Amino acid sequence: MSDSITQNLVHALFTYNNNSTLIYNYNPSRCTVAGSTAGCLNKKLGYYVVKINNKSYRLHRVIYLYHKGYVPSIVDHINRIKTDNRIENLREVNASQSSHNVSVRKDSVTGIKGIGYHTLKGRWQANVTIKGKTYYKSIKASIDCSVTRTILEDWIIDIREKAGIS
């Protein structure tokens, strides 16, 4: 993206308003005037997008470029809200870091990432993948559910801390 637009161009076209969005410095169309909020929500993607030189860009990537002067391959929303484009909510990450910043699956029995019940084995199990290596731990289902949850949560936290991931 940064090959086609630059920080200088973005500064010329927009003003950042500290409210997680950009404001047009010019009249981009007959329907839109200078001073209005830039971009619109792409419902399919869940991200705000903005057109620059007849090309669509995700707004959070343009905001990152506006502030940092470059756009990394992955810009992550720290709080996982795709429409929260405040610069303090955006960070550069690699694919591994980005994969850790995901919500709990909707079909999760426990409500905890990486912990589930293995029906065939009759065991609770946890798994976490760090730098391409997956770690597993399982506990018999006969143990009290809250105790199992605490043991497995603590194990995941311990593995992540050892790997330097919070």
Secondary structure, DSSP 8 states (H G I E B T S, - for coil): -TTTS-HHHHHHHEEE-SSSSEEESS--SSS--TTSB--EEETTTTEEEEEETTEEEEHHHHHHHHHHSS--S-EEETTS-TT---GGGEEE--HHHHHHS----TT-SSSSTTEEEETTTTEEEEEEEETTEEEEEEEETTS-HHHHHHHHHHHHHHHHHHTT--
